Amino acid sequence: MKTFRVLAVAGALVACTIALLGSWTRINQAGMTCPDWPLCHGAVVPILHGGVVLEWTHRLLAGCETFIVAALIAVGWRLRSSIRNLSGLLIALGAVFVLQVLLGGATIFLKNGPLSVMFHWGTAMLLLAILTSLVIVAFAFDPARPGSLEFTWRATGLLPFVALCAFITMCAGAYVSSSGAGLACLSVPGCGPSFLGENAPQALQMTHRILAATLALFAVAALVVHPGRLAASTRALRVAVILLALQITLGVLNVLWLLPTALREAHAANAVAVFLAFVAAMVLASLEESLPGALASKKEARNALQNKRDAAEDGEDDREILQPIET
């Protein structure tokens, strides 16, 4: 089990690094510094200078991730009888990873076209979502209780819809950024005299903003209606809402400050954090009813402790009443 946990964490960390590095490579105009694939300028290790360093490092990490994912699937497959639905996650992991690699090559052949960038980014987020789910499952599983861990989607409420909204909003943002429409609207919240814009780039920019506003609305609603007994998922959901507020702030500042590179990189990195926080909240909620007591609600723990104290006090009172009678 320890090996499975280590591989799951390693896979998630490396996948996150690959996604961020890929985004930063494109932001820094280095996406085509390796014009061929899978080699770079016809070599396994090209002359490393300028943007080639970013693009080649991105590919190198993707190659390392191949071995981690393969080992994770192999080790996890042996545990599939102990953890319900684990086999489905592992199959999805393998399929999405292969798709991600193929899309990586497609983005080069399509010269980083907006659609290819959007699909590549979206698949990277799906891969991260699966790996994040596996990390949570790995640490929630109790080897002493095989078969006790299972997904209970009835407890998730609005969370799957909110996670989907976050995913769509991110993909729209990737398309806006890669199509050069990031500064199509220089005012906030609307787009000049015409709130929704007057041309295609402005419409793209405003669509992204509307999706972000919709995400914020449903994220707050999910937090309000989320069951209070689900402590771990509630904490993850609170973190997600805070990160979402930061993400909206970064988006506004990017427009007002005309897309400085460092701020664009921060916006991309925080987008990943927002999405994964919502995914974590959803997965925790789906598992929480079968999680070990370590993740139980603090309120329930306090109530249980108080009940024990009350029972002890009642016992002492009974002894005090009975003592004179015995005497």
Sequence and secondary structure as in RCSB ss.txt:
>XXXX:A:sequence
MKTFRVLAVAGALVACTIALLGSWTRINQAGMTCPDWPLCHGAVVPILHGGVVLEWTHRLLAGCETFIVAALIAV
GWRLRSSIRNLSGLLIALGAVFVLQVLLGGATIFLKNGPLSVMFHWGTAMLLLAILTSLVIVAFAFDPARPGSLE
FTWRATGLLPFVALCAFITMCAGAYVSSSGAGLACLSVPGCGPSFLGENAPQALQMTHRILAATLALFAVAALVV
HPGRLAASTRALRVAVILLALQITLGVLNVLWLLPTALREAHAANAVAVFLAFVAAMVLASLEESLPGALASKKE
ARNALQNKRDAAEDGEDDREILQPIET
>XXXX:A:secstr
 HHHHHHHHHHHHHHHHHHHHHHHHHHTT TTSS SSSSBTTBSS    TTHHHHHHHHHHHHHHHHHHHHHHHH
HHTTTTTSTTHHHHHHHHHHHHHHHHHHHHHHHHTTS HHHHHHHHHHHHHHHHHHHHHHHHHHH  TTSTT   
  GGG TTHHHHHHHHHHHHHHHHHHHHTT TTS  SSSS TTSTT SSHHHHHHHHHHHHHHHHHHHHHHHHHH
S TT HHHHHHHHHHHHHHHHHHHHHHHHHHTT  HHHHHHHHHHHHHHHHHHHHHHHHHHHGGGS GGGS HHH
HHHHHHHHHHHHHHHHHHHHHHHHHH 
